């Protein structure tokens, strides 16, 4: 019975995070986008709690929902952008989205082939004996999930380079 509630909770939080992130990127008003981003951060933190990763959930709320969102709101209030409606998507943006989607599916298929993602059943984290939650997280992160960790770091690097390119003056 407990497993049924966990599955329902996961699906509710997962769908909430996906829908909120879609609303975040499609809203005209940047303040409304920030509120949808906040909901996304809390839904992801709820998923981390379900995975018994309380430390990561707390970091998610403190760093992202706290610091990053406040920084975002500070920049929005400082720049005071004027909303002119939804942005028309040029061909380059649509082509970039298609390429990003193809790369995402390639990464997922690669991870499924290496056994990092288990599709048949959801497996729990095997914590090493004698380690507490944070130490066990570090041990597991840099042994069992090193490939996933490195992929996340490369994605963050690409996002940082993309932000620099977007912010660059023509």
N, C-alpha and C positions, 0 to 999 in steps of 0.2 A: 504494500500500500504506500509506503514511504517513497518507493521508487517511482510510482505513478505521479505523486506530487512533485518530485524532483524534475521529472520529464515535463510536466505541465509548466512548472516554474521556469525551466530552461527555455521552452518555446515562447512563453510570454515575454521573458526578458530579451530573447534573441530577436523576435519580431519587433518588439518595442525599439530596440537599438537600431535595427535596419530602417524602420519607418522614420524614426526621429532623425537619423543621419540623412535620409533622403529629403526630409523637410528642411533640414539645416542648409543643404546646398541649393535648395530651390526657392528659398524665401527672398523676397525683395528687400525687406528691412533687416539690416545687420544685427539689430538688437534681438529680433525674433529668431534669427539664425543662432545667436549665442544661447538663447533659452533652449532651443532644440538640441544644441551641442551639449548643454548641461544634462538634459534628459538622457542623451546617448551615453555620457560618461557614467551616470548613475546606473543605467541598465548594464553596462559592461562590468561595473563594480559588483553588481548583483550576480552576474555570471561567475566572476572570480570567487565570490563567497560560496557559491554552489560547488565550486571545484576545490573547496577547502584551502584556498589561497587567500586567507584573510589579510596578510601583509600586503599582497599586491592590490587587493581591493582598497585598502586604506591609502596606499600610495596613489592609486587611480583617483580617489576622491580628493586627496590633499594636493597632489601635484597638478593634475589635469583640471578637475572641477574647481580647484582653488586658485592656484597660481596662473596657469595658462589661460583660463577663461577670464580672470581679472585683467591680465595683460592684454588679451584680445579686446575686452571692453574699454580699456584705457586708450588703446590705439583707435578704436572706433569713435570714441568721444573726442579724441584729440583731432582726428582728421575730419569728422563731421561729413561723411559722404552723403551726397544727394542721391536718393533712389530714383531711377528713371525707368523702372520696369525690368522685366526679365531680359537677360542678355541674349542676343541672337547668337546662335552657335555657328561659327564658321566651319568650313570643311576641315581645317586642320584640327580643330577640337574634336570633331566627330571621329576623324581618323585616329587621333591620339587615344580616344576612349576605346575604340575597337582594338588597337594594339595592346593597350593596358589589359583589356579583358582577355585577350588571347594569352598574354604572358601570365596572367593570374591562373588561368586554367592549366597552363603548362606547369606552373609551380605546384598546383594541387595534384596533378597527375604524377609528377615526379615524387612528391612526398608520399603519395599512396603506393607507388611502386617500391619505395625504400622501406616501407613499413612504419614511417613516422606517424602517419594518419591511419588509424584503424577504422575501417568502414563497417565491419561486421558487428562490432560491439564497442561500447565506450569503456575504455579501460582507465582505472585510477592511476594516480602517480604512485610509484613504488619508492617510498621514502627509505633511505638507508637507516639501519637500526641505530638507536642512540642519538639521533640528531633531532633538534627541535624544528619548528615550522620554518623559520627563516634560514637556518643552516641547511636544512634538508632541501629547501627550495634552491639554494645556491648549488648544492651538490648535484641535484637532479638537472638543473638548468644547464650546467656546464659539462654534463656527461651524457644523459639520455637525449636531451633536447638541444644539443649544440647546433645542429643544422638549422632548426627553426629559429634559434636565437640569432644566428648569423644572417639568415634571410631577413629577419626583422631589422637588423642593423643596416643592411644594404638598402632596404626600403626607406628607412629614415634618412639615410644619406641622399638617396634620390629625391626624396621630398624636400630636403634642405636645398639641394642644388636647384630644383624646380622653383622654390620660393625665391631664390636669388635671381634666377632668370626672369621670373615674372615681375619682380620689383625693380629690375634694371630699367633705366630710362633709355628710350630709343634715341 
